[in-house]
């Protein structure tokens, strides 16, 4: 059996998430809207489509806070690399033509 994880509904969700009805609440204008932050326990296959659409986010089940995605470290800069981003400036192009 697949392990279930906690996922919270985001503000991009509609009335159904992973074939489950999202509970409703009333907003400040009195309109009935889906409850943002409601937690569903889903397996990875159940959550895959919703995660791609950003309608749910994985949360820590003990705190209910979103789990931060892994931070990618930028590649180390090469000390031998030339200055600039490799783009020619307009002044350099003019000098070449003249």
Biotite code that builds the C-alpha atoms (Angstrom):
import biotite.structure as struc

atoms = struc.array([
    struc.Atom([0.000, 0.000, 0.000], chain_id="A", res_id=1, res_name="UNK", atom_name="CA", element="C"),
    struc.Atom([1.255, 3.494, -0.859], chain_id="A", res_id=2, res_name="UNK", atom_name="CA", element="C"),
    struc.Atom([2.207, 5.841, 1.948], chain_id="A", res_id=3, res_name="UNK", atom_name="CA", element="C"),
    struc.Atom([-0.143, 8.794, 2.324], chain_id="A", res_id=4, res_name="UNK", atom_name="CA", element="C"),
    struc.Atom([1.158, 12.321, 2.878], chain_id="A", res_id=5, res_name="UNK", atom_name="CA", element="C"),
    struc.Atom([-0.560, 15.491, 4.031], chain_id="A", res_id=6, res_name="UNK", atom_name="CA", element="C"),
    struc.Atom([-1.403, 18.062, 1.332], chain_id="A", res_id=7, res_name="UNK", atom_name="CA", element="C"),
    struc.Atom([-3.117, 21.423, 1.859], chain_id="A", res_id=8, res_name="UNK", atom_name="CA", element="C"),
    struc.Atom([-5.500, 22.987, -0.640], chain_id="A", res_id=9, res_name="UNK", atom_name="CA", element="C"),
    struc.Atom([-4.176, 26.216, -2.218], chain_id="A", res_id=10, res_name="UNK", atom_name="CA", element="C"),
    struc.Atom([-6.081, 29.244, -3.467], chain_id="A", res_id=11, res_name="UNK", atom_name="CA", element="C"),
    struc.Atom([-5.810, 27.869, -7.025], chain_id="A", res_id=12, res_name="UNK", atom_name="CA", element="C"),
    struc.Atom([-8.028, 24.875, -6.210], chain_id="A", res_id=13, res_name="UNK", atom_name="CA", element="C"),
    struc.Atom([-11.627, 24.498, -7.224], chain_id="A", res_id=14, res_name="UNK", atom_name="CA", element="C"),
    struc.Atom([-14.375, 22.502, -5.564], chain_id="A", res_id=15, res_name="UNK", atom_name="CA", element="C"),
    struc.Atom([-12.720, 19.123, -6.160], chain_id="A", res_id=16, res_name="UNK", atom_name="CA", element="C"),
    struc.Atom([-9.122, 18.071, -5.516], chain_id="A", res_id=17, res_name="UNK", atom_name="CA", element="C"),
    struc.Atom([-7.963, 14.561, -6.426], chain_id="A", res_id=18, res_name="UNK", atom_name="CA", element="C"),
    struc.Atom([-11.621, 13.518, -6.786], chain_id="A", res_id=19, res_name="UNK", atom_name="CA", element="C"),
    struc.Atom([-12.428, 14.720, -3.265], chain_id="A", res_id=20, res_name="UNK", atom_name="CA", element="C"),
    struc.Atom([-14.862, 17.513, -2.425], chain_id="A", res_id=21, res_name="UNK", atom_name="CA", element="C"),
    struc.Atom([-13.203, 20.516, -0.821], chain_id="A", res_id=22, res_name="UNK", atom_name="CA", element="C"),
    struc.Atom([-15.138, 21.882, 2.186], chain_id="A", res_id=23, res_name="UNK", atom_name="CA", element="C"),
    struc.Atom([-16.559, 25.364, 1.758], chain_id="A", res_id=24, res_name="UNK", atom_name="CA", element="C"),
    struc.Atom([-16.544, 28.584, 3.743], chain_id="A", res_id=25, res_name="UNK", atom_name="CA", element="C"),
    struc.Atom([-17.921, 32.082, 3.247], chain_id="A", res_id=26, res_name="UNK", atom_name="CA", element="C"),
    struc.Atom([-15.578, 34.886, 2.192], chain_id="A", res_id=27, res_name="UNK", atom_name="CA", element="C"),
    struc.Atom([-15.805, 38.503, 3.406], chain_id="A", res_id=28, res_name="UNK", atom_name="CA", element="C"),
    struc.Atom([-18.486, 39.240, 0.778], chain_id="A", res_id=29, res_name="UNK", atom_name="CA", element="C"),
    struc.Atom([-20.631, 36.291, 1.871], chain_id="A", res_id=30, res_name="UNK", atom_name="CA", element="C"),
    struc.Atom([-19.826, 34.132, -1.181], chain_id="A", res_id=31, res_name="UNK", atom_name="CA", element="C"),
    struc.Atom([-19.322, 30.399, -0.699], chain_id="A", res_id=32, res_name="UNK", atom_name="CA", element="C"),
    struc.Atom([-15.736, 29.487, -1.679], chain_id="A", res_id=33, res_name="UNK", atom_name="CA", element="C"),
    struc.Atom([-13.491, 26.403, -1.333], chain_id="A", res_id=34, res_name="UNK", atom_name="CA", element="C"),
    struc.Atom([-11.606, 26.294, 1.986], chain_id="A", res_id=35, res_name="UNK", atom_name="CA", element="C"),
    struc.Atom([-7.947, 27.149, 1.368], chain_id="A", res_id=36, res_name="UNK", atom_name="CA", element="C"),
    struc.Atom([-5.631, 25.255, 3.706], chain_id="A", res_id=37, res_name="UNK", atom_name="CA", element="C"),
    struc.Atom([-7.867, 22.199, 4.157], chain_id="A", res_id=38, res_name="UNK", atom_name="CA", element="C"),
    struc.Atom([-5.639, 19.115, 4.501], chain_id="A", res_id=39, res_name="UNK", atom_name="CA", element="C"),
    struc.Atom([-6.152, 15.920, 2.520], chain_id="A", res_id=40, res_name="UNK", atom_name="CA", element="C"),
    struc.Atom([-4.133, 12.741, 2.989], chain_id="A", res_id=41, res_name="UNK", atom_name="CA", element="C"),
    struc.Atom([-3.190, 11.499, -0.483], chain_id="A", res_id=42, res_name="UNK", atom_name="CA", element="C"),
    struc.Atom([-0.857, 8.956, -2.027], chain_id="A", res_id=43, res_name="UNK", atom_name="CA", element="C"),
    struc.Atom([1.817, 10.149, -4.453], chain_id="A", res_id=44, res_name="UNK", atom_name="CA", element="C"),
    struc.Atom([-0.130, 8.981, -7.549], chain_id="A", res_id=45, res_name="UNK", atom_name="CA", element="C"),
    struc.Atom([-3.289, 10.729, -6.286], chain_id="A", res_id=46, res_name="UNK", atom_name="CA", element="C"),
    struc.Atom([-1.413, 13.972, -5.662], chain_id="A", res_id=47, res_name="UNK", atom_name="CA", element="C"),
    struc.Atom([0.757, 14.060, -8.796], chain_id="A", res_id=48, res_name="UNK", atom_name="CA", element="C"),
    struc.Atom([-1.676, 15.922, -11.103], chain_id="A", res_id=49, res_name="UNK", atom_name="CA", element="C"),
    struc.Atom([-2.777, 18.361, -8.413], chain_id="A", res_id=50, res_name="UNK", atom_name="CA", element="C"),
    struc.Atom([0.832, 19.183, -7.489], chain_id="A", res_id=51, res_name="UNK", atom_name="CA", element="C"),
    struc.Atom([1.608, 19.981, -11.136], chain_id="A", res_id=52, res_name="UNK", atom_name="CA", element="C"),
    struc.Atom([-1.376, 22.339, -11.243], chain_id="A", res_id=53, res_name="UNK", atom_name="CA", element="C"),
    struc.Atom([-0.389, 23.940, -7.913], chain_id="A", res_id=54, res_name="UNK", atom_name="CA", element="C"),
    struc.Atom([-3.829, 23.243, -6.419], chain_id="A", res_id=55, res_name="UNK", atom_name="CA", element="C"),
    struc.Atom([-2.253, 21.478, -3.424], chain_id="A", res_id=56, res_name="UNK", atom_name="CA", element="C"),
    struc.Atom([1.050, 21.699, -1.570], chain_id="A", res_id=57, res_name="UNK", atom_name="CA", element="C"),
    struc.Atom([2.717, 19.197, 0.719], chain_id="A", res_id=58, res_name="UNK", atom_name="CA", element="C"),
    struc.Atom([2.498, 20.173, 4.383], chain_id="A", res_id=59, res_name="UNK", atom_name="CA", element="C"),
    struc.Atom([4.037, 18.958, 7.612], chain_id="A", res_id=60, res_name="UNK", atom_name="CA", element="C"),
    struc.Atom([1.277, 16.936, 9.298], chain_id="A", res_id=61, res_name="UNK", atom_name="CA", element="C"),
    struc.Atom([2.323, 18.050, 12.800], chain_id="A", res_id=62, res_name="UNK", atom_name="CA", element="C"),
    struc.Atom([2.391, 21.796, 12.134], chain_id="A", res_id=63, res_name="UNK", atom_name="CA", element="C"),
    struc.Atom([0.231, 22.158, 9.030], chain_id="A", res_id=64, res_name="UNK", atom_name="CA", element="C"),
    struc.Atom([2.910, 24.401, 7.508], chain_id="A", res_id=65, res_name="UNK", atom_name="CA", element="C"),
    struc.Atom([4.088, 23.924, 3.910], chain_id="A", res_id=66, res_name="UNK", atom_name="CA", element="C"),
    struc.Atom([7.206, 21.860, 3.412], chain_id="A", res_id=67, res_name="UNK", atom_name="CA", element="C"),
    struc.Atom([9.735, 24.000, 1.580], chain_id="A", res_id=68, res_name="UNK", atom_name="CA", element="C"),
    struc.Atom([10.936, 22.562, -1.726], chain_id="A", res_id=69, res_name="UNK", atom_name="CA", element="C"),
    struc.Atom([14.623, 21.659, -1.851], chain_id="A", res_id=70, res_name="UNK", atom_name="CA", element="C"),
    struc.Atom([16.760, 24.699, -2.544], chain_id="A", res_id=71, res_name="UNK", atom_name="CA", element="C"),
    struc.Atom([19.018, 24.380, -5.560], chain_id="A", res_id=72, res_name="UNK", atom_name="CA", element="C"),
    struc.Atom([22.476, 25.781, -5.008], chain_id="A", res_id=73, res_name="UNK", atom_name="CA", element="C"),
    struc.Atom([23.797, 27.835, -7.916], chain_id="A", res_id=74, res_name="UNK", atom_name="CA", element="C"),
    struc.Atom([26.881, 26.461, -9.653], chain_id="A", res_id=75, res_name="UNK", atom_name="CA", element="C"),
    struc.Atom([30.171, 27.848, -8.437], chain_id="A", res_id=76, res_name="UNK", atom_name="CA", element="C"),
    struc.Atom([31.561, 30.612, -10.608], chain_id="A", res_id=77, res_name="UNK", atom_name="CA", element="C"),
    struc.Atom([34.698, 29.848, -12.593], chain_id="A", res_id=78, res_name="UNK", atom_name="CA", element="C"),
    struc.Atom([37.440, 32.280, -11.509], chain_id="A", res_id=79, res_name="UNK", atom_name="CA", element="C"),
    struc.Atom([38.999, 32.040, -15.007], chain_id="A", res_id=80, res_name="UNK", atom_name="CA", element="C"),
    struc.Atom([35.728, 33.026, -16.743], chain_id="A", res_id=81, res_name="UNK", atom_name="CA", element="C"),
    struc.Atom([35.762, 36.407, -18.512], chain_id="A", res_id=82, res_name="UNK", atom_name="CA", element="C"),
    struc.Atom([33.739, 39.290, -17.092], chain_id="A", res_id=83, res_name="UNK", atom_name="CA", element="C"),
    struc.Atom([30.238, 39.914, -18.429], chain_id="A", res_id=84, res_name="UNK", atom_name="CA", element="C"),
    struc.Atom([27.516, 37.611, -19.594], chain_id="A", res_id=85, res_name="UNK", atom_name="CA", element="C"),
    struc.Atom([28.921, 36.910, -23.066], chain_id="A", res_id=86, res_name="UNK", atom_name="CA", element="C"),
    struc.Atom([26.647, 39.457, -24.758], chain_id="A", res_id=87, res_name="UNK", atom_name="CA", element="C"),
    struc.Atom([28.181, 42.098, -26.946], chain_id="A", res_id=88, res_name="UNK", atom_name="CA", element="C"),
    struc.Atom([27.252, 45.637, -26.101], chain_id="A", res_id=89, res_name="UNK", atom_name="CA", element="C"),
    struc.Atom([26.151, 48.129, -28.740], chain_id="A", res_id=90, res_name="UNK", atom_name="CA", element="C"),
    struc.Atom([29.400, 50.068, -28.375], chain_id="A", res_id=91, res_name="UNK", atom_name="CA", element="C"),
    struc.Atom([31.494, 46.951, -29.053], chain_id="A", res_id=92, res_name="UNK", atom_name="CA", element="C"),
    struc.Atom([29.422, 46.160, -32.163], chain_id="A", res_id=93, res_name="UNK", atom_name="CA", element="C"),
    struc.Atom([29.923, 49.738, -33.446], chain_id="A", res_id=94, res_name="UNK", atom_name="CA", element="C"),
    struc.Atom([33.669, 49.478, -32.985], chain_id="A", res_id=95, res_name="UNK", atom_name="CA", element="C"),
    struc.Atom([33.792, 46.258, -34.992], chain_id="A", res_id=96, res_name="UNK", atom_name="CA", element="C"),
    struc.Atom([31.869, 47.817, -37.893], chain_id="A", res_id=97, res_name="UNK", atom_name="CA", element="C"),
    struc.Atom([33.864, 51.064, -37.996], chain_id="A", res_id=98, res_name="UNK", atom_name="CA", element="C"),
])
